[in-house]
Amino acid sequence: VICLSFLFYLLETRTEWIERLIKILGSLGFRPRRDCLPRIQHAITTFTGFVAMISVIGATVIGTTAWLLGLPQPFLWGLIFGLLEFVPYFGPMIGGSLLVLVALATGSGGWWPPILMLGVILIWMTLEGYVISPMIYGRAVEFDPVMVLVAILFFGWLWGPLGMITALPMMVILRELVVMRPDTPALD
């Protein structure tokens, strides 16, 4: 993510980097137009901004719930949950499981804190998974949800957890490379 951010910072601020990248793509058989690279940058920036917004909201909801339940370090757990939101599908499941285990381990109020925490996490994940994310991700990256899952699994298999985080930005880059010119010799 840092490398992609740095790359697109250079693309935004330095025209010589754009010229170099266009030259490299040309040597690979692509014929990119000047408007393709800013479009890739805009799609990735929009996606990252939307994911950050969802993460902050999720961290706030989960951290506040953990605080109300009296869990130790509630906002740290909310922050961990929010950071795990950057891993689509699997991150919230891992973060939610950790929080339920913490609620079970503290055992301060019997069974109702873990059950309530599980309920809030399930409600959040359902709301985020079926309402918020499809609307937001659909606008940001314009991919079919099945393609998103396949991309996350593939890049997760290829590069591990970092691949799961960078799967959608990589798919945006690959899609834009294909859209540049479908009749290029590299794709023939």
Secondary structure, 3 states (H helix, E strand, C coil): CHHHHHHHHHHHHCHHHHHHHHHHHHHCCCCCCCCHHHHHHHHHHHHHHHHHHHHHHHHHHHHHHHHHHCCCCHHHHHHHHHHHCCCCCHHHHHHHHHHHHHHHHHCCCCCHHHHHHHHHHHHHHHHHHHHHHHHHHHHHHCCCHHHHHHHHHHHHHHHCHHHHHHHHHHHHHHHHHHHHCCCCCCCC
